[in-house]
Amino acid sequence: MTKALLDWTDFYDRKLVIETAKDMIDELISEIHKMGLACYKDLALKELALLCRFPMHVATNIFLERMMRIAFQKANNPQPIYLTKVDGRSKYFNTTDEAITTYYYDFFTNYRLLNSIAEVMVGDNLAVLDKQDIRIKPQDALLQSGISNLKARLKKLIKFIWQSYVKLTKPGIIGEYSNWLREVFPFTRMVIFDFVGSESKINFEARQQIRACAHRVFMKCARLLLDNLDQRQSEKLAEIYADFIDHILPLSVVEGLNESRAYYKSLIKHWNIKQVHSFIGYYYSENFKVFSILAKRKGAFLIGHAHGAGNLISSHKHIDNELSFINAYFTWGKSDSSWMKGKINLGDLRIFPLGSAYLAKIKSWHKKMVESGKIVILYPSGPLMDFMTDLEEITPEKNYQHRLNVLHLLKELWKSYPNFKLLYKPFPGTYTNDPIKKVFSREIEEGKIKLIGSKPAALFDQADIVLWDTVSTGFTESIQAGIPSLVFQPPYEDEQATELGKTLNKNLVKCSRLFYDIESGMSAFKKAIDDLPGFIRAGSDPIRQFQEAVAYPIRKDEFVRRMGEALKN
């Protein structure tokens, strides 16, 4: 198996960088709150944190990762560091979702940041790539609806009627509309938070104060990560960081905040809201955040719900961007979920393991055997990011190397089972630089690999085995369906796991459902193909234990009943 490439996490203390990012964000929020900006003047510290912390978390994590990446390249590569030429300037966004999507995925935004940091830290030992054949590859559109005009107008009309009814009836228990909430809530309790303000003029005075604050925080905290930065370099990096923080805060969070606050204050004036539920709104929707802040002031109970499941990892992102503000949180597991808190004191927050009504609706897979001459493997790949989006995730270098190892496993499988067919679903938005296009170009052309766009759960009945490259929500879906499900897991995921997570991984390894190398993977496939009933029996207990801890199916009526009981106490 190919050895993972070295990256900055092998040379610098990743945990120190993570803690530094957390300290920077905490101090940034605190200092901005003390400034008393007009747009934030009546917000409590926790309310300001709910509104701004997640985008600041994203920007700070990305900036420090790029800074450590350049530092590593400078320290370990005597050759010139090459910049990928990009044009254009930073821009302000309308919403948090738009800003974060761009910061996560947009090639130009990320290369522009890398270039700016490299120019400060490396100086003359730079070279610019400007040849047409090595410029940035064309990228899939990041934000698109794909809906026809007629269908869009019809949906708009239906939404207007439905939302008018909700606002007229004013139910005491409501939730932010999402596909996840649809599984457990009636439409009459779901609210779409889509207010669009009219304010578009940039408030340069307020933003300059935010930039100055970010500059001070960087000079105090981040420069301590690298002791070889001189004063000029530190000042320049602080300027770049301040600009990066400024531009991830959308118009709706600065210029348009007072307008949206007035709108939602009027909306709930005569609305006795008891509970507010959401799966992702506490992160991505500033409209929902404003509504939640105002509702909580009136005594509403705020409830968060997990919108997926995976390896058991206590995450700073979850702890500091959602759990510190809400009153209760429901996980997909059935057993104790206190592992989410880690070692952080979250006060009176109550975490309930409840299960997933969504998983209970997945259709069962009923095959009794796998025909060795007609094998169909479904491989929905995990995200293959060109850039890290969070300091706690696997690095692009190790993730890319892991993907090559997965493809190597598939090559070996074709040697043993030359007639097998692969259904391949690339992770949305990350197919641009996917190595499968080069490694298996002939197989794709010959039809041995079929690219698919459907959700994996809709394809289980067409496959004999599902291969995953990470423990993810998809894995919980396939084990619920009952289809043989194998995970080629990168070692970094097990290193991140809690003690319970490590135990669950070990149990899955013992029954050949999870493995870390190609030889073990080949053995797992052979067991599933040669003796399907025996393979399923061997994994029965480990999978049940995993489901109870991580992602347990529960009927909708039972979900609603148990949730109601939990929130009464």
RASUL-V88281 format. One record per residue. N is the residue number from 1. SS is DSSP state (A for helix, B for strand, O for the rest). PHI is phi in radians with two decimals (NA if undefined). Layout:
N:SS:PHI / N:SS:PHI
This chain:
1:O:NA / 2:O:-1.14 / 3:O:-1.32 / 4:O:-1.11 / 5:O:-1.20 / 6:O:-1.32 / 7:O:-2.52 / 8:A:-1.09 / 9:A:-1.23 / 10:A:-1.47 / 11:O:-2.04 / 12:O:-2.04 / 13:O:-1.39 / 14:A:-1.05 / 15:A:-1.08 / 16:A:-1.14 / 17:A:-1.15 / 18:A:-1.08 / 19:A:-1.17 / 20:A:-1.12 / 21:A:-1.04 / 22:A:-1.07 / 23:A:-1.11 / 24:A:-1.08 / 25:A:-1.15 / 26:A:-1.01 / 27:A:-1.21 / 28:A:-1.08 / 29:A:-1.08 / 30:A:-1.09 / 31:A:-1.22 / 32:A:-1.13 / 33:A:-1.09 / 34:A:-1.18 / 35:A:-1.18 / 36:O:1.15 / 37:O:-1.03 / 38:A:-0.98 / 39:A:-1.27 / 40:A:-2.07 / 41:O:-1.08 / 42:O:-1.81 / 43:O:-1.61 / 44:O:-1.23 / 45:A:-1.00 / 46:A:-1.16 / 47:A:-1.19 / 48:A:-1.11 / 49:A:-1.11 / 50:A:-1.06 / 51:A:-1.26 / 52:A:-1.99 / 53:A:-1.16 / 54:A:-1.11 / 55:A:-1.06 / 56:A:-1.18 / 57:A:-1.05 / 58:A:-1.08 / 59:A:-1.11 / 60:A:-1.20 / 61:A:-1.07 / 62:A:-1.12 / 63:A:-1.10 / 64:A:-1.15 / 65:A:-1.09 / 66:A:-1.17 / 67:A:-1.14 / 68:A:-1.19 / 69:A:-1.08 / 70:A:-1.16 / 71:A:-1.07 / 72:A:-1.12 / 73:A:-1.07 / 74:A:-1.15 / 75:A:-1.34 / 76:A:-2.06 / 77:O:-2.37 / 78:O:-1.24 / 79:O:-1.32 / 80:O:-1.01 / 81:B:-1.52 / 82:B:-1.63 / 83:B:-1.72 / 84:B:-1.61 / 85:O:-1.15 / 86:O:-2.34 / 87:O:-2.00 / 88:O:1.66 / 89:O:-2.21 / 90:O:-1.12 / 91:O:-2.39 / 92:O:-1.60 / 93:O:-1.93 / 94:O:-1.46 / 95:O:-2.33 / 96:A:-1.08 / 97:A:-1.02 / 98:A:-1.12 / 99:A:-1.12 / 100:A:-1.22 / 101:A:-1.01 / 102:A:-1.18 / 103:A:-1.11 / 104:A:-1.21 / 105:A:-1.98 / 106:O:-1.19 / 107:A:-1.06 / 108:A:-1.12 / 109:A:-1.06 / 110:A:-1.31 / 111:A:-1.19 / 112:A:-1.09 / 113:A:-1.14 / 114:A:-1.02 / 115:A:-1.07 / 116:A:-1.09 / 117:A:-1.19 / 118:A:-1.11 / 119:A:-1.08 / 120:A:-1.39 / 121:A:-1.47 / 122:O:-1.79 / 123:O:1.26 / 124:O:-1.30 / 125:O:-1.48 / 126:B:-2.21 / 127:B:-2.45 / 128:B:-1.82 / 129:B:-1.46 / 130:O:-2.37 / 131:O:-1.49 / 132:A:-1.05 / 133:A:-1.39 / 134:A:-2.16 / 135:O:-1.30 / 136:O:-1.01 / 137:O:-1.26 / 138:O:-0.98 / 139:O:-2.01 / 140:O:-1.06 / 141:O:-1.04 / 142:O:-1.50 / 143:O:-2.25 / 144:O:-2.61 / 145:O:-1.69 / 146:O:1.22 / 147:O:-1.83 / 148:O:-1.18 / 149:A:-1.06 / 150:A:-1.11 / 151:A:-1.14 / 152:A:-1.12 / 153:A:-1.15 / 154:A:-1.12 / 155:A:-1.09 / 156:A:-1.11 / 157:A:-1.15 / 158:A:-1.06 / 159:A:-1.08 / 160:A:-1.09 / 161:A:-1.12 / 162:A:-1.12 / 163:A:-1.21 / 164:A:-1.09 / 165:A:-1.13 / 166:A:-1.07 / 167:A:-1.22 / 168:A:-1.32 / 169:A:-1.43 / 170:O:0.88 / 171:O:-1.14 / 172:O:-1.31 / 173:B:-1.96 / 174:B:-2.32 / 175:B:-2.56 / 176:B:-1.29 / 177:O:-1.01 / 178:O:-2.88 / 179:A:-1.09 / 180:A:-1.18 / 181:A:-1.18 / 182:A:-1.04 / 183:O:-1.22 / 184:O:-2.26 / 185:O:-2.05 / 186:O:-1.30 / 187:A:-1.05 / 188:A:-1.23 / 189:A:-2.07 / 190:B:-1.83 / 191:B:-2.02 / 192:O:-1.69 / 193:O:-1.70 / 194:O:-2.29 / 195:O:-1.04 / 196:O:-2.10 / 197:O:-1.42 / 198:O:-1.80 / 199:O:-1.32 / 200:O:-2.30 / 201:O:-1.39 / 202:O:-1.17 / 203:O:-1.56 / 204:A:-1.14 / 205:A:-1.13 / 206:A:-1.14 / 207:A:-1.18 / 208:A:-1.13 / 209:A:-1.20 / 210:A:-1.13 / 211:A:-1.08 / 212:A:-1.09 / 213:A:-1.13 / 214:A:-1.09 / 215:A:-1.05 / 216:A:-1.10 / 217:A:-1.11 / 218:A:-1.08 / 219:A:-1.08 / 220:A:-1.41 / 221:O:-1.90 / 222:A:-1.18 / 223:A:-1.12 / 224:A:-1.26 / 225:A:-1.24 / 226:O:-2.20 / 227:O:-1.46 / 228:O:-1.76 / 229:O:-1.44 / 230:O:-1.49 / 231:A:-1.08 / 232:A:-1.10 / 233:A:-1.09 / 234:A:-1.07 / 235:A:-1.11 / 236:A:-1.15 / 237:A:-1.13 / 238:A:-1.09 / 239:A:-1.12 / 240:A:-1.15 / 241:A:-1.07 / 242:A:-1.06 / 243:A:-1.15 / 244:A:-1.16 / 245:A:-1.14 / 246:A:-0.99 / 247:A:-1.40 / 248:A:-1.48 / 249:O:-1.45 / 250:O:-1.28 / 251:A:-1.00 / 252:A:-1.20 / 253:A:-1.74 / 254:O:-2.07 / 255:O:-1.13 / 256:O:-1.69 / 257:A:-1.13 / 258:A:-1.09 / 259:A:-1.18 / 260:A:-1.20 / 261:A:-1.12 / 262:A:-1.12 / 263:A:-1.10 / 264:A:-1.28 / 265:A:-1.13 / 266:A:-1.18 / 267:A:-1.10 / 268:O:-1.73 / 269:O:-0.92 / 270:O:-1.99 / 271:O:-2.01 / 272:O:-1.53 / 273:O:-1.59 / 274:O:-1.71 / 275:B:-2.41 / 276:B:-2.22 / 277:B:-1.92 / 278:B:-2.77 / 279:O:-1.75 / 280:O:-2.31 / 281:A:-1.10 / 282:A:-1.20 / 283:A:-1.83 / 284:A:-1.75 / 285:O:-1.92 / 286:A:-1.18 / 287:A:-1.06 / 288:A:-1.13 / 289:A:-1.09 / 290:A:-1.05 / 291:A:-1.03 / 292:A:-1.12 / 293:A:-1.03 / 294:A:-1.20 / 295:A:-1.16 / 296:A:-1.15 / 297:A:-1.06 / 298:O:-1.59 / 299:O:1.77 / 300:O:-1.21 / 301:B:-1.67 / 302:B:-1.71 / 303:B:-2.19 / 304:B:-1.84 / 305:B:-2.26 / 306:O:-1.11 / 307:O:-1.90 / 308:O:3.02 / 309:O:-2.66 / 310:O:-3.02 / 311:O:-1.01 / 312:O:-1.31 / 313:O:-2.33 / 314:O:-1.40 / 315:O:-2.06 / 316:A:-1.03 / 317:A:-1.05 / 318:A:-1.15 / 319:A:-1.09 / 320:A:-1.64 / 321:A:-1.93 / 322:A:-2.50 / 323:A:-1.12 / 324:O:-1.33 / 325:O:-1.94 / 326:O:-1.44 / 327:O:-1.69 / 328:B:-2.60 / 329:B:-2.50 / 330:B:-1.94 / 331:B:-1.76 / 332:O:-1.47 / 333:O:-1.36 / 334:O:-1.93 / 335:O:-1.65 / 336:O:-0.90 / 337:O:-2.03 / 338:A:-1.19 / 339:A:-1.00 / 340:A:-1.08 / 341:A:-1.24 / 342:O:1.08 / 343:O:-1.87 / 344:O:-1.57 / 345:O:-1.42 / 346:O:-1.90 / 347:O:1.10 / 348:O:-1.60 / 349:O:-1.00 / 350:B:-1.95 / 351:B:-1.94 / 352:B:-2.02 / 353:B:-1.39 / 354:O:-2.20 / 355:O:1.78 / 356:B:-2.22 / 357:A:-1.24 / 358:A:-1.09 / 359:A:-1.08 / 360:A:-1.15 / 361:O:-1.58 / 362:O:-1.24 / 363:O:-1.21 / 364:O:-1.36 / 365:O:-1.71 / 366:O:-2.10 / 367:O:-1.18 / 368:O:-1.77 / 369:O:-2.73 / 370:O:-1.94 / 371:O:-1.40 / 372:O:-1.08 / 373:O:-1.60 / 374:O:-2.36 / 375:O:-1.33 / 376:B:-2.11 / 377:B:-1.87 / 378:B:-1.73 / 379:B:-2.19 / 380:B:-1.52 / 381:O:-1.33 / 382:O:-1.38 / 383:O:-1.13 / 384:O:-1.95 / 385:O:-1.29 / 386:O:-1.35 / 387:O:-2.38 / 388:O:-1.19 / 389:O:-1.88 / 390:O:-2.67 / 391:O:-1.16 / 392:O:-1.58 / 393:O:-1.52 / 394:O:-1.11 / 395:O:-1.27 / 396:A:-1.00 / 397:A:-1.10 / 398:A:-1.23 / 399:A:-1.18 / 400:A:-1.13 / 401:A:-1.14 / 402:A:-1.09 / 403:A:-1.08 / 404:A:-1.08 / 405:A:-1.18 / 406:A:-1.11 / 407:A:-1.14 / 408:A:-1.09 / 409:A:-1.02 / 410:A:-1.09 / 411:A:-1.04 / 412:A:-1.15 / 413:A:-1.11 / 414:A:-1.15 / 415:A:-1.19 / 416:A:-1.47 / 417:O:-2.29 / 418:O:-1.09 / 419:O:-1.73 / 420:O:-1.25 / 421:B:-1.98 / 422:B:-1.96 / 423:B:-1.67 / 424:B:-2.00 / 425:B:-1.97 / 426:O:-1.20 / 427:O:-1.17 / 428:O:-0.93 / 429:O:1.44 / 430:O:-2.19 / 431:O:-1.53 / 432:O:-0.93 / 433:O:-1.94 / 434:O:-1.20 / 435:O:-1.20 / 436:A:-1.08 / 437:A:-1.14 / 438:A:-1.62 / 439:A:-1.11 / 440:O:-2.08 / 441:A:-1.05 / 442:A:-1.18 / 443:A:-1.12 / 444:A:-1.14 / 445:A:-1.13 / 446:A:-1.41 / 447:O:1.55 / 448:O:-1.23 / 449:B:-2.05 / 450:B:-1.96 / 451:B:-1.37 / 452:O:-2.21 / 453:O:-2.06 / 454:O:-1.23 / 455:O:-1.15 / 456:A:-0.93 / 457:A:-1.06 / 458:A:-1.36 / 459:A:-2.00 / 460:A:-1.03 / 461:A:-1.23 / 462:A:-1.63 / 463:O:-2.05 / 464:O:-1.79 / 465:B:-2.52 / 466:B:-1.96 / 467:B:-1.91 / 468:B:-2.07 / 469:O:-1.88 / 470:O:-2.85 / 471:O:-1.39 / 472:O:-2.43 / 473:A:-0.99 / 474:A:-1.02 / 475:A:-1.08 / 476:A:-1.15 / 477:A:-1.18 / 478:A:-1.25 / 479:A:-1.26 / 480:A:-1.18 / 481:A:-1.19 / 482:O:1.68 / 483:O:-1.27 / 484:B:-0.93 / 485:B:-2.19 / 486:B:-2.08 / 487:B:-2.15 / 488:B:-1.60 / 489:O:-1.62 / 490:O:-1.21 / 491:A:-0.96 / 492:A:-1.04 / 493:A:-1.14 / 494:A:-1.22 / 495:A:-1.11 / 496:A:-1.34 / 497:O:-1.16 / 498:O:-1.21 / 499:A:-1.06 / 500:A:-1.12 / 501:A:-1.05 / 502:A:-1.12 / 503:A:-1.14 / 504:A:-1.08 / 505:A:-1.07 / 506:A:-1.05 / 507:A:-1.12 / 508:A:-1.23 / 509:A:-1.14 / 510:A:-1.07 / 511:O:-1.75 / 512:O:1.16 / 513:O:-1.56 / 514:B:-2.38 / 515:B:-2.65 / 516:O:-2.16 / 517:O:-2.55 / 518:A:-1.16 / 519:A:-1.05 / 520:A:-1.16 / 521:A:-1.12 / 522:A:-1.09 / 523:A:-1.12 / 524:A:-1.13 / 525:A:-1.08 / 526:A:-1.09 / 527:A:-1.11 / 528:A:-1.16 / 529:A:-1.37 / 530:A:-1.34 / 531:O:-2.52 / 532:A:-1.05 / 533:A:-1.03 / 534:A:-1.16 / 535:A:-1.10 / 536:A:-1.16 / 537:A:-1.09 / 538:A:-1.11 / 539:A:-1.65 / 540:A:-1.03 / 541:A:-1.19 / 542:A:-1.01 / 543:A:-1.23 / 544:A:-1.07 / 545:A:-1.11 / 546:A:-1.11 / 547:A:-1.09 / 548:A:-1.11 / 549:A:-1.48 / 550:O:-2.02 / 551:O:-2.67 / 552:O:-1.89 / 553:B:-1.28 / 554:O:-2.56 / 555:O:-1.10 / 556:A:-1.01 / 557:A:-1.11 / 558:A:-1.22 / 559:A:-1.02 / 560:A:-1.12 / 561:A:-1.11 / 562:A:-1.18 / 563:A:-1.10 / 564:A:-1.07 / 565:A:-1.13 / 566:A:-1.09 / 567:A:-1.43 / 568:A:-1.33 / 569:O:-1.44
